[in-house]
Amino acid sequence: MTDYRPMTGLPETAGYKAGDCLVLFGELFGRGYANGLVEEARRIGMTVIGTTVGRRDSDGMLRPLTTDELNEAEALLGGRIVNIPLEAGFDMEPMAGRPSIADQLKKVRPDDWDKISFSDESIESVRAAGAARFRTNTGQVANELARTIPQGASVLFSHVMAGGFPRARIFMLLLNRVFKGTGDKYLSSELFWESGIGRLCAASFDEVTADTFRYLIEETADLRERISGSGGKVRYTAYGYHGTGVLVGGEYRWQSYTPYLPGYAKMRLETIAAEAFEHGIPATVFNCPEIQTNSSALFLGVEISLYPLLTAIRREAGDGVVSPLRERCQGMLTEGKSLEMLLERADSYLTSPVMSEILDYGTWPQHSTREQAELMLASSAELIGMHADQKQLVCAELSRVVFLATGRLMLHESWNPRASTLWLNHDIIARLLADELGAGII
Ligand SMILES: NC(=O)c1ccc[n+]([C@@H]2O[C@H](COP(=O)([O-])OP(=O)(O)OC[C@H]3O[C@@H](n4cnc5c(N)ncnc54)[C@H](O)[C@@H]3O)[C@@H](O)[C@H]2O)c1
């Protein structure tokens, strides 16, 4: 288990210069974390190069983007995309003479979910096939980059990808019960995780969320040598999650969303970075706060720990900095509700004995309990209910602040990283906003 190591001081300004490149390893979505890195790279004149997960048509074949899709994705990124599909995982890989795991799961009746199991050998064989395809495509992306990255330029590779829930309807039904279920609909995350389908999920998370970082580092070995040989530097970052230090009961305290099942894969990601670091390759996992993105939408309640960021910014950066943000957030609440009421409600969840009883860094990630799931979901609904418009949420505003701030912290720290895993907690984000380096984020 990685030692808990929060970033305690702001990074020095990185040595990246105009013409250096940021390469996103994972596709960019509108409100995703990677937007922060892209903004910062562009602000300092770096060239942003994107990649794509690719698309699958109804025939199930993985393909690059069409011209229209590519134009749309490049417009969103504001840069060129290497159009080679980088979908990771194995749920759609054909299984020795049988349909893919996703297709086999389509035939399972929801009530039979706990009877499903795939043998270790069959999972291993599709996993190897998926990894081989992904490595080949990553190698082709590296060759393409070798042709386009200018001599002497430094390159920052940013691993963005995470996921691995097999694509079958039965999963959506089960996950809705694990992450959003109360009463009779509640399904214990432990029961799910210990089942055959849970073990399948674990292997898939490891492959998509963690092992792709290793493949990236290995498949860019030649390119790394070439860039270093021409005087440039090569750096790797990845987005991690392993709980966050936020203000709980007036003090910064580590806490976590529960049940974060991809947590095992995120710890594996930390190990991959540590191994690279030991071999002299600057690879850093930045464990980032809970925010609202396409990927976190499933984890209802994950956003509760984001509200106290408002108090952290006031404490670290002062009223002058936080006021415009507070005004915008207050403007989103329904009549009769104040930010103080919102913050008190979030704090009452975070300080509840139910949470302190189950949370423990050493044995993370914890499984859900019915009491905890019901408390979290009720708190989340009550907080969202304080808003005037369910589409204009305080947490969306705070998520933007967080992804922009973490983008700056990661990009600058990556130049000369202090460790292979660092936590970007609410205090360092708030302190960045008080600093010149954080100018213009709020
Ligand atoms: N949202 C949060 O609260 C939070 C907190 C800490 C860390 N993170 C991490 O930040 C990173 C970006 O996530 P985000 O929340 O911004 O969401 P996002 O949806 O914008 O990004 C998810 C990325 O994963 C890629 N991806 C998903 N499945 C894939 C597959 N099978 N093969 C290849 N790529 C795949 C997507 O293409 C996309 O690039 C992830 O590593 C995530 O775990 C998120």
The ligand as an ORCA input file, in Angstrom:
! r2SCAN-3c Opt
* xyz 0 1
  N     -14.337     12.117    -11.623
  C     -13.733     11.899    -10.483
  O     -14.305     12.119     -9.385
  C     -12.304     11.407    -10.471
  C     -11.567     11.505     -9.268
  C     -10.227     11.115     -9.275
  C      -9.659     10.603    -10.426
  N     -10.412     10.502    -11.576
  C      -9.758      9.950    -12.774
  O      -9.646     10.921    -13.779
  C      -9.479     10.248    -15.033
  C     -10.395     10.878    -16.052
  O     -11.746     10.595    -15.696
  P     -12.913     11.673    -15.675
  O     -13.620     11.511    -14.373
  O     -12.380     12.996    -16.061
  O     -13.944     11.109    -16.744
  P     -13.963     11.084    -18.352
  O     -15.182     10.287    -18.633
  O     -13.864     12.442    -18.923
  O     -12.652     10.276    -18.755
  C     -12.570      8.869    -18.745
  C     -11.569      8.432    -19.790
  O     -11.469      7.011    -19.789
  C     -11.512      6.572    -21.139
  N     -11.980      5.194    -21.182
  C     -13.059      4.630    -20.590
  N     -13.123      3.319    -20.893
  C     -12.077      3.057    -21.703
  C     -11.604      1.901    -22.354
  N     -12.218      0.713    -22.247
  N     -10.484      2.005    -23.105
  C      -9.829      3.178    -23.233
  N     -10.231      4.311    -22.649
  C     -11.338      4.240    -21.886
  C     -12.442      7.550    -21.830
  O     -12.259      7.503    -23.231
  C     -11.928      8.860    -21.217
  O     -10.754      9.283    -21.846
  C      -9.768      8.772    -14.762
  O      -8.549      8.093    -14.593
  C     -10.532      8.823    -13.447
  O     -10.463      7.628    -12.717
  C     -11.716     10.909    -11.632
*
